[in-house]
């Protein structure tokens, strides 16, 4: 029995995404191919075509798993500080940066502009929206509690995302190494950046 035939329904796709994610992390996007992913997953070279039409479709699936992980990190930050939107936003921002530092190549795939649009599969956009909605929820809670300024909630969330994302890119690409060399130093700086963000969002 071939290995792919032993997978339960739906498990082959997840196994391929897991193998593909590891390849992205280890070698980068340029070295990822459907054949390489199949080999890493231990299945036939034709198996990936059951779920992915080409390399771009595979990469979009891998990026979607990255956004799912990001949404989970944001959700965990919310659950860690129930009812406290300021601490939630700070924790979510630091978690975002931490993810970028821990998975720089995956983060670059998610945001690096290498993916092509797919008119058939919109799961990537759905995962991205899920992560963004986590930030929107935090901002909305802060506005309702009277600790964040009034205004368009989506725009304020986008502002927060832009600041945190910019810092995450600097931290994950080595640009900040001369200022904060190790991960611990970068995360400490991320906390201070988050405090500046909170000051900007504070109700006046």
N, C-alpha and C positions, 0 to 999 in steps of 0.2 A: 504493500500500500504506500503510495507517495505521501510525502509529508503534508502537502496542501490538502489532500483528501481526508486527512485525519483531523483537520480543523473543523470545529463546529461552525454552523452558519454564522457568518459575520466575523469570525475570529481571524480569518485569513487577512482581511483588510487591516485589522488592528495589528496583526503581527508584522505586516508589511510596513505600516506606519511607524511602528516601534523600531524596526530595523533601519528604515530610512532616516528616522530622527537621529539614531546613533551615528549613522554615516555622515549626516550633516554636521553633527557635533565634532566628530573625529577628523573629517577631511575637508569639510566645506561643501558648498552647493555645487561647485564645478565638477567635483568627482562623483556626484550622485547620478546614477542612471537606473533605469528599471531593472536591467540585468544585474547590476551591482547589488541592488536592494534584494532581488530574488536570491542571489547567492548568499547574502548575509542572513536572510530569513530561512535559508535551507530549503527553498522550494524551486520548482522548475522556472526557467527563464521566461516562460509564457504566463506564469501564474499572475503576475501583477496586472496584466491586461484584463483580467476579470473585473478589476475595480478601478483601474487608472488607464486612461486612453494614451497618455504620453507622460514625459518627465514633468511637464508643467502641472499636470493634474496631480501627480504624486507630490510635488513640492507644495502645492496649495493645500493638500491634505495634511502634510507635515506642519505647515504654518498654522493651520487650523487647530492642531493639537497644542501648538504653542500658545495660541490665544485662549484655548480652554484652560491651560495651566495658569495663565495670567489671571483669568476670571476667578479661578479657584483661590489664587493668592489674595486677590482683592476681597473675596468673600470671607476668607479666613481672617483678614484684618478687621472686617466689619464685626465678625462674631467675637473677636478678641476684646473689643471695646464696645459692648452694647450700649446704645443710647448716648454715646459720646462721639459726635461727628468730627470733632477736631482731632482726637486721637485716632479715629478711624481713617481719616484722610492722611494723616502723617504715616500711619502704619502701612496703608495701601501704597503710598508713594515710595516708601523704603522697600517694600516688597517688590514693587515694579523694578526698582534699581537692582535689587538683589538678584532677581530673575535674569536681568540683562547681563550681570557680571558672571553669574553661574553658567549661563547658556549663551555666550556672545554670538556664536554662529547661527543658532536658532533665532535669536533676536534679530540678527541682521536679515535673515530670510523673511521674517515677519514684516519688517519695515524697510528693507533695503531696496525696494523697487524692482526686484528681479522677476517677480511673478506677473504673468499675463492674465488678463481678465478671462473668465469662463462664463459664457452665456447660459450654460446648462447647470453648473454646480455653483451655488451661492453659499455653501456651508462656511467658507472662509469669512465672508462678510458677516454672516450670522454670529460666528464666534467672536469676531472683532467687536461687533455691536454689543455682545453680551458683556465683554470686559468694560466697554465704555459705559454701559448702563449701570455697572457697579459703582463707578465714580459719580454718575448722575444721582444715584440714590443717596450717596453720602452728602453731596452738596444740597440736595433737597431736604434731607434731615436737618442739616445745619441751618438752612433758611427757616425751616419750621420752628426750630429751637431758638431762633433769634441770635445765633452766634455768627452766621455768615451773612454777608451783605445781600440785599435784594438785587434782583436782576434776572436775566434769562438763565435758567438753571443749566441748560445744555451748553451755553456759551461759557459759563463759569467752569463747568466740568472740562470743556475743551481747553480752556486756559490752564487749568491745573494739569491736564494731561500733557499739554505742550511743554510746560516747564519741567515736569518730571521726566518726560521722554527725552528732552534735550540733555538733561543731566545723565540719564541712563546711557545715552549714546556716548557721551564723553567718558563715562566710567568704564564702559564695556570695550571701548576701542583703544584704551591705553593713553588717551589724551590727558587724563588727570594723573598719570603715574608720577609726574614730578611734584605734584601737590599732595597727593594721597596715594602712596604706593600699593598698599595691601588692601584686601577686601574689607577688613575691619575699619581701616581709615576712610575708605570710600563710603561705607555705610554710615559712619559717624558724620561725615560731611553731608550725606544725603539727609540725615535727620535735621541738620541745621538749615539746609535748603528748604525742607518741608516746613520748618518754622517760619521762614520768610514767606512761603506760600500762604500759610495760615494768617500771617499778618496782613497780607494783601486781600484776603477774603473776609477778614473780620468786619463785622457790622460797624458802621460809623454813624 
